[in-house]
Amino acid sequence: MEQNGFFLPHDGVKLLELAQYLGAELADPKNADVVIRSVSPVSRAKAGDLCYIMSKKSKDELATCEASAVLCSAGLRSLVPDHLPVLISKNAHAAFAMAGGYLYPKALRPEGLLSESSGISDRAIVDPTVRLEGKVSVEPFAVIGAHAEIGEGTHIGAGAIIGPNVKIGRNCTIAAGASVLCALVGNGVIIHNGARIGQDGFGYAPGPRGMIKIVQVGRVIIQDHVEIGANTTIDRGTMDDTVVGEGTKIDNQVQIGHNVRIGRHCAIVSQVGIAGSTVVGDGVQIGGQAGLNGHIKIGDGVQIAAKSGVIGDIPAGERYGGVPARPINDFLRETAAILARSTGSKKMGEKND
């Protein structure tokens, strides 16, 4: 990979050592001492790079590939030219992700803006009642409110706001400009730049003189190892809590309404909107720009296609798409029929001309 100064290459790891870390098989033991320093796509890999392939589409690029090693599944091993060392993995995609984290550990979470970002900056505002465990770092212009508690190894970025009574666990990163209010945050959580956690939800009751604001006195509960993308917003509950389950990953610019409960190990892509009091099960995947109605239930393992509009419950294990969202095969058949009719009409019009 072209080095641009933001993320420097690794000092180097031998291929056998990397294979052992990934749980992968080194196809030819004679390549055990090959040194890997970086990751790269097949098309521009150079010496020192590790790349990976997921399909036969990479065959032509492999012919001219200059990588120091290729990671792939056993079924694709035959596509790799003999001169390229090979690591074989049952899940090459996951193994490549692990390799990237091994070679570029600092890229896994937002870094401090200052090279000396350890300890408590004298330009931060930390209330005297705040409780900090060891090795907490707080960068300039961050504000930490009264009676907040922050666990060991957590980093608070420049300009971040931690509200009164907020509790943040150990080894978390709250990036620059984020705000965390009315929240309990677990261990190993990453909250990216500009995210807004715990502001009041959107609740109003029509009255004789206009809309009457409904107080929002719940919390946001973020469990261990959750990652929340830049400029994502998660509203606190009205009277109950808004909950994000362990291991869930949320992309940038997602809106999660009050009282929403999201299960464990879900993946929610950018610009998704989830209206209040919806319950999302474990392992759910939601594509970009999908919208979920309020007060519905999404079962475990559900997959929702991008740009879908979900207006009702979805049973566990189902795949839905479209507006309104329906079983994915129905949606695809209807879409194919519409396209076929559109193409047919166009051809008829061309003949009439």
Steps between C-alpha positions, in 0.01 A plus 500: 500500500619850423626655822335834568632574848175443688554130567855371481570138401577235757864427582444158350362160601604165360235322297496190722445714810220689326340173386499371856341823625227477235441128545586459130704235322828590333478311170877462453724487813796634300331841509495511881753785519337728244445838669163680492472871582172620353170408333395591150249419225619248242515761224781703655665269751878525531774318688420493871123508439236242584189493280201270481252372246133414543405378152624395158469862384852562633661245267629749241639740761683216672703437186688827551470522879823581688375434853711312751202276581138435403229398745212290365270207562602148402259511206687792343852370563540383138455856369815627670815486284774273629740787571268653763503364857152402619315502831186284501213587731146367544386863528743710297300819543510481880865392498594796282321732742701350785822542302423867440445554871824320582703711256324831574376486860481879530251516213243293689373795702527880490835619626567803713559822314818572694812287508519545877135401552544325833383618837260785564558814297511822702277645228222249567218572745454215746264546791664431838243228575594292191645155573777386265677166508864470396635576153203712397591770248300817445595734215468880491157664510322182604239555774412236758201573722441444868509147643591339168707179521753387240679166498866412458659549159218709355580794275286814481571700184536873453177692539299196610224552756430244772187592692437489873463152653602326176691177555750379237679167529858398439703524177243714322562777247276805489627688195534874449179698502275217618248553779381236745213595731267300725682180405664191645774373270666159527859389440685518167249738343601731211298817438621689194530871432188708534270223622218615725394260772224559754329817383124507546283311255233641272180488701206743488129488578258717299331759720252785456783747453739283307744221573577423866846356564510161673784474748768243425637369830644163393860406425715353225661166587792404275637155568857371455689522168246713317628735229303811406585695184559869443199732531269219605231595752348279768216655699448422865180327603177671596444305822671173409855469361640497149730195479776398257608140549847355536719495191261695278661720233325818386618698199512878451189720491256251649199621703375282785187625674399489864429165668643301207658173607766354273631150561850354504738493201281693258632699202322826411622688192504875437188718492276236651217642710335298777190658651419491870425185701596257223669178616778355285617145573851352508713476186279725289652668192342821365612651167562868440213751495245248622224638720331307781161598635450543874359242742584198283710187563782375277592138574845352551718463191280711272662665195344822365607628158619856443231768448227278639200636686401268784150563630427183700655211691746267326536139624841364596734392223314675217647715221289802404531782247304770322242763591302381679747230600393143418680165463802555279402246233161668457669838473752377242231330287286815503800716411595268213142510368491880513832524317382252238180698436697824484745354249216356292317834488816676393558255213143543381543875500818471296315291236223755476757767423 
